[in-house]
Structure formats: structure tokens, C-alpha cells
Amino acid sequence: MFILRTQDGTFHNNSCPGCISSKHRGSNGTWGDQMSSYQNLTGVNYCFYFDAGFSGPRFVAAGNDRRLFNLLPVANDEVSSGNRGFCAPG
């Protein structure tokens, strides 16, 4: 489990021993390109981006939602950065 506190411009700097990305071999061993599901129990929204540096395709994980969401195949193992709040227009 990876916990995002406020923001992280690249999940690739966060070690995840044993993590293997189904799409991006260069991300193995890090949290970059590893997300397949999420749950947001906080009171704030988080925005997740496919690319490092808060760029590329994105989606909002709404706050105060106890459901566990599995990402669609197009988004599975693609998320590389995230921040608190709504997604900036791209």
C-alpha cells in the first residue's frame, strides 16, 4: 500500500520491493506505474496523473468514499504522480 500525503511529482522515487508493472518494465521496484486500485478515506479529493510531473491523462479520486475502486484496463499500471485537490485543466 502506498499513501499519498499531499503531492508527489513522481512515484518512481518511492521504493516498492517486489513491485512489477504489467506495462512498464522500467518502473519495476518503484510505485511508479503500479496503481491498479485505490480507496480515498480522506476528506479531500486527490488527482492522479499518468505521467510524472502532474501531466498526461488524469482522474480524480473523490474524498470520503469508502469504496475500493479498480482501475479500468486503460489506466491500470499507468499512474506516476498525484496531488491533493482537483485536477488542473490539461
Stockholm file with secondary structure:
# STOCKHOLM 1.0

chainA/1-90         MFILRTQDGTFHNNSCPGCISSKHRGSNGTWGDQMSSYQNLTGVNYCFYFDAGFSGPRFVAAGNDRRLFNLLPVANDEVSSGNRGFCAPG
#=GR chainA/1-90 SS CCCCSSEESCGGGSBCTTCCCSSCGGGTTBSTTCCSEEEECSSSCEEEEEETTTEEEEEEECSSEEEEEECCTTTTTTCCEEEESSCCCC
#=GC SS_cons        CCCCSSEESCGGGSBCTTCCCSSCGGGTTBSTTCCSEEEECSSSCEEEEEETTTEEEEEEECSSEEEEEECCTTTTTTCCEEEESSCCCC
//
